[in-house]
């Protein structure tokens, strides 16, 4: 049987890295076994629906290369792929369960349920429905419905026995049936709950492996009872560990380090994001860090998903991104990095701008950072950081180094890196200074930065005039 997995987001806003990690694992589960990846939109919670969210989900998947084989945006034989367009289907299957006695109509109104909630609260026990309508004869229930009474459909849970299953990641999960609530399958507005729709859709869409967050681990026995009632074979469950943040804060679509569109807009490369996210909760067989998506498709193995939470750290993502930036060939890199360049380059030759950007290729960890690291090349008004100022005042020889370098630079007729290196060499020999005391003052004074690429290249790009102006300040 062909493996089929699904990503089933609720369209409640932009995607964050936790959502993308779920999509990625579902995608890799399918691809590692030659299967199909399906996109289903779980939009049954009409109140939380956000305009444009579906487009963002599709765009994001597209951008990072997770090609949807079937479902929203791709079509397919098992549609519709929006849950809100499948209400008749859920209704039909819920009625089938009622007919079999495994579900029942419930007429309890909010008032009664609130009373039950209050009692549970006062007793400090979790609220569970008390089965008040469980034994209403079907005939009578149907009459009440025909008379226009509001109702929900509830699953009738067995009162004894145990339901268990083996989760691929977490092993055996067992639940005593008498602890399970008669949960709502169809709400009074006719919409299904997640608890019902996921089962119906996963079955009807022939999903073989269900990848989802581990928050569903303990409700899965209820879903298994539904599969049993229908006489359907249940899928393989691959519950995934949470993604948590290194700094202890919660992942949020509104945080710029977590929101995918923000990350992309700041110049994080999709390859880097995918590579990093794959390692958040999955451990490759070999001790290896860099994987293209193609390589992940081959190396991924659901058995190696870890049950421990993946710890998302933007610093680590920056490290991956820096690696992928370095890997770009110069032409691709220039085309990419220029999209993030906001400095005014008018009056500069294209050749100079390109050289500058390439010189800094190994020194940025995301696209927009380019502006910060090269901005002093575009202004005479740079401000020195406290750290730079402290360094310049840290040794009396520093003033001599700068003075000597000025005189050496003044003598250069042919402005090139060799002659600049010669000038540095002359300062070194005449004052007998080397290392940090030689290079750091020259870099700070000439460029305004404490760190950066090769000093000769930086000074070359600054040009003779600007270098002298800066050094004399
Ligand atoms: N719609 C659910 C959510 O966004 C997905 C759960 C699932 O994959 O089954 O949390």
Boltz pocket constraint, residues with backbone or C-beta under 6 A from the ligand:
constraints:
  - pocket:
      binder: B
      contacts: [[A, 6], [A, 7], [A, 8], [A, 9], [A, 10], [A, 42], [A, 198], [A, 211], [A, 212], [A, 213]]
      max_distance: 6.0
